[in-house]
Amino acid sequence: VSGMVTRIAVIDNQYVRAGDLLFEIDPEPFEIAVSQADANLQRARISSRASKIEYDRLQEIARQDAGAVSAKDLNRREAGYLQSLSEIDVYAEQLRSARLDLGYTRVSAAVDGYVSNINFQIGDQAVANNPILALVDSNSFWVFGYFRESEIGKIRIGDPARVTLMAYPDQPLAGTVESLGWGIAPSDGNSGYNLLPSIKPVFQWIRLAQRIPVRVKLAALPEGVILRYGLTASVMILPEQQD
């Protein structure tokens, strides 16, 4: 939802757990909307009960004296009662939606991770679907290695890998090949052509082999190694012997 930020519960680079509060949006307009929707629903229920009583009354009169109530009046009362039931459903859905919006004024972490790049402050206007901070999932780190197409045929899912981070050059990490890319954008095409990653050769005047992304899943980290999104790594795949 959109609204004015009234509370920020975290700071940049703070670790949070799933469910921890990140920030709050002014709930007052949404509380009013809930109250209005609830009042509309209660009025609709009262109106429906009155409509049902009147419809039942006319039905009873018609049973006792078939000519006392016209079919037109009876049908009109029945239609009014059925319409009142539909209105209850509509107002109940509006109340459910208003309560959801009110709940969205408290923005919580969806996963365990690290808060990054907070670029707003109390009093700023938060706009629905416009991100105003990043949350780096601490359980979803992976490494991409970009290998020449001439080598990709030797790599298999499950092959062991050795990863050396520039931040920790003396502590190589173990991993396994999790997946291989299925396509890349042409080197002379637009960036992100057909939503595929664009990986350009180093030299434009020589036709070099294209690079294919290979995703590596890391094993348990050595003590003292802390992963951060975007670190530079060297990846060596150790292909298992093929039969």
ZAKOL-85701 format. One record per residue (C-alpha): y negated, x, z negated; residue in three letters. Coordinates in steps of 0.2 Angstrom, whole numbers, plus 5000, padded with zeros to 4 digits. Layout:
N
YXZALA;...
This chain:
243
500050005000VAL;498250055002SER;497050064987GLY;495950184976MET;496950324967VAL;496650294948THR;497850424941ARG;498650594947ILE;500150634936ALA;500650804944VAL;499850964950ILE;500151074965ASP;501851174965ASN;502451074950GLN;504351034949TYR;504750854947VAL;506350754946ARG;506850594956ALA;505850454948GLY;504450554940ASP;502750474943LEU;501650564956LEU;500150454956PHE;499550284954GLU;498450164964ILE;497250034956ASP;498449894952PRO;497149754949GLU;497049684966PRO;498949674967PHE;499149594950GLU;497849464956ILE;498949434971ALA;500549414961VAL;499649284949SER;499049194964GLN;500749194973ALA;501549134957ASP;500348994954ALA;500648934972ASN;502448934969LEU;502348834953GLN;501148704962ARG;502448694976ALA;503848664964ARG;502848524955ILE;502448444972SER;504248454977SER;504848374961ARG;503548234964ALA;504148214982SER;505948204977LYS;505548074964ILE;504647964976GLU;505947984989TYR;507347944977ASP;506347784971ARG;506247724989LEU;508047754992GLN;508547654977GLU;507347514982ILE;508147515000ALA;509847504992ARG;509347354982GLN;508447264996ASP;508647335014ALA;507047245020GLY;505947305006ALA;505647475013VAL;505447515032SER;506547655040ALA;504947735045LYS;504247755027ASP;505947815021LEU;506047945035ASN;504248005031ARG;504648025013ARG;506248125017GLU;505348235029ALA;503948265016GLY;505248315003TYR;506148435015LEU;504448505019GLN;504148535001SER;505748634999LEU;505248745014SER;503548775006GLU;504448834990ILE;505448955000ASP;503849025008VAL;502949044992TYR;504449124984ALA;504449254998GLU;502549274996GLN;502849304977LEU;504249434980ARG;503149524993SER;501649524981ALA;502749604967ARG;503449734979LEU;501649784983ASP;501249794965LEU;502749904962GLY;502150024976TYR;500550054967THR;501550184956ARG;502150314968VAL;503650414961SER;504650564968ALA;506150504979ALA;507050674976VAL;507050824964ASP;505850944971GLY;504151034971TYR;502450954974VAL;501451034987SER;499751024996ASN;498950894985ILE;497350854996ASN;496650704986PHE;495850664969GLN;495550514958ILE;494350394966GLY;494950434984ASP;495650294995GLN;497550304998ALA;498050225015VAL;499750155018ALA;500950275028ASN;499650415027ASN;500450565017PRO;499250635005ILE;500450764997LEU;502150845001ALA;503750844991LEU;504950984995VAL;506750934991ASP;507451074980SER;509251014986ASN;509051025004SER;508651205009PHE;509451265025TRP;509151415037VAL;508951405056PHE;509451555066GLY;508951565085TYR;510351645095PHE;510351685114ARG;511351565125GLU;512451705130SER;513051715112GLU;513151535107ILE;514951515114GLY;515651635101LYS;514951535087ILE;515951395078ARG;515551275065ILE;516151345048GLY;515951525053ASP;515351635039PRO;513551695040ALA;512451825031ARG;510651785028VAL;509351905023THR;507651835018LEU;506151945021MET;505651895003ALA;507251974996TYR;507752105008PRO;509052184996ASP;509952024991GLN;510851955006PRO;511451775005LEU;513151705010ALA;513151545021GLY;514151455034THR;513751375051VAL;513451195048GLU;512951145066SER;512351205083LEU;510851135093GLY;511351025107TRP;509751065118GLY;508051145118ILE;506451105129ALA;506251205145PRO;505251365142SER;503951305155ASP;503951125149GLY;502851045136ASN;503051075118SER;504250955110GLY;504850885127TYR;506050745125ASN;505850775106LEU;506850935108LEU;506351105100PRO;505351215111SER;505851405109ILE;504951515121LYS;505651685128PRO;504651835122VAL;504151895139PHE;503551775152GLN;503851895167TRP;505651925163ILE;506951785163ARG;507651795146LEU;509151705139ALA;508551545130GLN;508751535111ARG;509851395103ILE;509551345085PRO;511051365073VAL;510951285056ARG;511651385042VAL;512051305025LYS;511851425011LEU;513151454997ALA;512651474979ALA;511051584977LEU;511051744967PRO;510151744951GLU;508251774954GLY;508251714972VAL;507051564974ILE;507051474991LEU;505351414998ARG;505151315013TYR;504651415029GLY;505251585023LEU;505751715037THR;507551755037ALA;508751865048SER;510451785051VAL;512051865056MET;513551755061ILE;515251835058LEU;516351735070PRO;518151705064GLU;519451775076GLN;519951645088GLN;521751615093ASP;
